[in-house]
Amino acid sequence: MHDIPHDEFERLVIDELDELPDDMVEGLDNLVFVVEDRPDDGSLDLLGLYDGVALTDRGQYGFGELPDRIILYREPLLDISHDLDELRDQIHVTLVHEIAHFYGIDDTQLHELGWA
């Protein structure tokens, strides 16, 4: 798929976040969504990343904690998408996958559920 500017890609991410069910996003606390071009290693293999401590692994968590992050990687997502509809689908799946990690669902469980 052709290149989409960073700001337009961010708009697609926001649109897909708005489409997620309320019960999935209402529990997201102290979490930010970030778009980066590529992972630090420069590869196109990773579509997204949850950077934080899953709810199931948190002990005392409160005031003053830096927010967890969900990062979506623009170039890898563009690389695997053939058109805008497929890009939207890939963003959606990546968001669900990374949000699941926030809630403590691992890759094995995600695979069993069809989201990995």
C-alpha positions as CSV (number, residue, x, y, z in Angstrom):
1,M,0.0,0.0,0.0
2,H,1.2,3.5,-0.7
3,D,2.5,5.7,2.1
4,I,0.0,7.5,4.3
5,P,1.3,10.6,6.2
6,H,1.7,10.2,10.0
7,D,-1.3,12.5,10.9
8,E,-3.7,10.7,8.5
9,F,-2.6,7.4,10.0
10,E,-3.2,8.7,13.5
11,R,-6.7,9.7,12.4
12,L,-7.3,6.1,11.2
13,V,-6.1,4.8,14.6
14,I,-8.5,7.2,16.4
15,D,-11.4,6.1,14.2
16,E,-10.7,2.5,14.9
17,L,-10.4,3.2,18.7
18,D,-13.9,4.8,18.5
19,E,-15.3,1.6,16.9
20,L,-14.1,-0.6,19.8
21,P,-16.8,-1.8,22.2
22,D,-17.3,0.4,25.3
23,D,-16.7,-2.4,27.7
24,M,-13.2,-2.9,26.1
25,V,-12.1,0.7,26.4
26,E,-13.8,1.8,29.6
27,G,-11.3,0.0,31.8
28,L,-8.3,1.5,30.1
29,D,-6.7,3.5,32.8
30,N,-3.4,5.5,32.7
31,L,-2.8,4.4,29.1
32,V,-1.8,6.3,26.0
33,F,-1.9,5.3,22.4
34,V,1.2,6.3,20.3
35,V,2.0,6.0,16.6
36,E,5.6,5.4,15.6
37,D,7.0,4.7,12.1
38,R,8.9,1.6,13.1
39,P,10.1,-0.4,16.1
40,D,13.5,0.6,17.5
41,D,15.2,-2.2,15.6
42,G,13.9,-0.8,12.3
43,S,12.1,-4.0,11.3
44,L,8.8,-4.4,9.7
45,D,7.9,-7.5,11.7
46,L,6.2,-5.9,14.7
47,L,2.8,-4.2,14.1
48,G,2.2,-3.0,17.7
49,L,3.5,-3.2,21.2
50,Y,2.0,-2.9,24.7
51,D,4.6,-1.2,26.9
52,G,3.6,-1.4,30.5
53,V,2.5,-3.7,33.3
54,A,-0.7,-5.7,32.7
55,L,-3.6,-5.3,35.1
56,T,-3.2,-8.9,36.2
57,D,0.5,-8.2,37.2
58,R,0.1,-4.9,39.0
59,G,0.5,-4.7,42.7
60,Q,-0.2,-1.3,44.2
61,Y,-0.6,1.1,41.3
62,G,-1.7,4.6,41.9
63,F,-0.9,8.3,41.7
64,G,2.2,9.4,40.0
65,E,2.7,6.3,37.7
66,L,3.8,7.0,34.2
67,P,1.2,5.9,31.7
68,D,1.4,2.5,30.0
69,R,1.6,2.8,26.2
70,I,0.2,1.0,23.2
71,I,2.3,1.7,20.2
72,L,1.1,1.1,16.7
73,Y,3.9,1.0,14.0
74,R,2.8,2.8,10.9
75,E,5.2,1.4,8.3
76,P,4.8,-2.3,9.2
77,L,1.0,-1.9,9.1
78,L,1.2,-0.2,5.8
79,D,3.5,-2.9,4.5
80,I,1.1,-5.7,5.1
81,S,-2.0,-3.9,3.9
82,H,-3.1,-3.8,0.2
83,D,-5.7,-1.1,0.5
84,L,-7.4,1.2,3.0
85,D,-10.0,-1.3,4.1
86,E,-7.3,-3.9,4.9
87,L,-5.3,-1.2,6.7
88,R,-8.3,-0.3,8.9
89,D,-8.8,-4.1,9.7
90,Q,-5.1,-4.5,10.6
91,I,-5.2,-1.4,12.8
92,H,-8.3,-2.8,14.5
93,V,-6.8,-6.2,15.1
94,T,-3.6,-4.7,16.4
95,L,-5.5,-2.5,18.8
96,V,-7.5,-5.4,20.1
97,H,-4.4,-7.5,20.5
98,E,-2.4,-4.9,22.4
99,I,-5.4,-3.9,24.6
100,A,-5.7,-7.6,25.5
101,H,-2.1,-7.5,26.7
102,F,-3.1,-4.5,28.9
103,Y,-5.8,-6.7,30.5
104,G,-3.3,-9.5,31.0
105,I,-4.3,-11.8,28.1
106,D,-1.1,-13.4,26.7
107,D,-0.3,-14.5,23.1
108,T,-1.4,-18.1,23.7
109,Q,-4.8,-17.0,24.8
110,L,-5.1,-14.5,22.0
111,H,-4.2,-17.3,19.5
112,E,-6.9,-19.5,20.9
113,L,-9.4,-16.6,20.6
114,G,-8.3,-15.9,17.0
115,W,-6.6,-12.5,17.7
116,A,-3.0,-13.5,17.3
